[in-house]
């Protein structure tokens, strides 16, 4: 698969809220670093992260732009509540090996009426 195809599958699984299926897209030692949070390393830890997030809030990823450059896929997104962000996915052998995401955590917490630490 191309990086964009893997990213499209990631978006589909994210919008289904399926932690197991989305975690399966990551390499065993992958790193997911959402800059608002500490990095998460390893497929099992990434699964636990998504499991917790999907249990906490209804999240929807509406892609606005998708780009591909070598083994990178880049996503600019929004959600129905107005939150916007972007993600960078390094993909090798059809698996995400590194992901970095940029979004406003304070706005997310407020929109979902979650506690602010």
C-alpha positions, 0 to 999 in steps of 0.5 A: 500500500502507499502511505496515503492508502494506509492513512485512508485506512487509519482515518476509516478505523479512527472514525469507527472508534476501533482501538484494536483495528487502528493499533494493528496499523502500527509497527510493533515498536512504533511511536505516536507523539501527539505534541499535547501529550507524552510520546507513546511507544509500542503497538500495545501502548498505542492500543491502550492510548486509543482505547482510553481516548475512544472511551473518553470522547466521540472523536471524528476525523474529517480530512481536509488535505492529504499529501504523500512524500516518500514514506510520509503521509501528511493529514490536515483535518478538522472535526464536527466541533471545529477543532483542527489539526494536522498529523505526520505519519511515517509508513514503512512496509505498510505499517506506521512507524512514527506519528506526530500530531498537532492540535489544541488540547485545551479546545478539545477538553472544553468542547467535550466538557472534560476536566482541565488539569 
